[in-house]
Amino acid sequence: LEAFELALRLGANGLESDVWLTADGVPVLDHDGVLGGVIRRRRIRDVPRADLPPHIPSLAELFAAFGTDFELSLDVKDPAAGAPTVEVAMAADPTMPDRLWLCHDDLDLLVSWREVSPHVRLVDSTRLAKVRQGPERLAAALRERSIDAVNLHHSDWSGGLVTLFHRFGVVAFGWDAQYDRILDGLLRMGIDGVFSDHVDRMTDALVRDAAQRDGAAG
């Protein structure tokens, strides 16, 4: 929770994590989903919530600590966690699904989570090399299924690709944007959101982008 608190304090308007479901059905936030060392490793899905180490927060604890006035992107690592995640968000704030972005590469699975709330945001998180049908057909498929966004590695994006997805009404996200030059490049392309470990670099990039736009307008 300390990392999330720091990100919000530094000016991030959204948080990102991976979500897993414990053995007793509690959505929790953790990157690896595995506990223990080399000799004895356990998956979070096999462990009850009460037995997890204190540094792994539940989704409900995140909302209890910081409220719901931010965007939240969750990579659903355990498909079983999708529906309970939406339910926990709705319990924290009935409007939270409007700001909850669930990421997965299975489009059918993504659409199924709308059965819990029609307002939850859905994100196809993939790589361009995996898009066998090509980006235009993918964009059309996302629009047809009312999937809100596509999330690609920063190296997959180009200005033309951002324009293509926007033409189909699909929001463009770029992840692993860790350096100034990458952040600046994505913003110049017209990307809608970036994922980075460095909040200060993101906020500085936004300031530079706004200054450039103001200069061009002047």
Beta strands, then each sheet from edge to edge (+ up, - down):
strand 1: 14-21
strand 2: 27-29
strand 3: 34-36
strand 4: 41-43
strand 5: 71-76
strand 6: 100-104
strand 7: 121-125
strand 8: 149-153
strand 9: 171-175
strand 10: 193-194
sheet 1: 2+ 1- 5- 6- 7- 8- 9- 10-
sheet 2: 3+ 4-
end
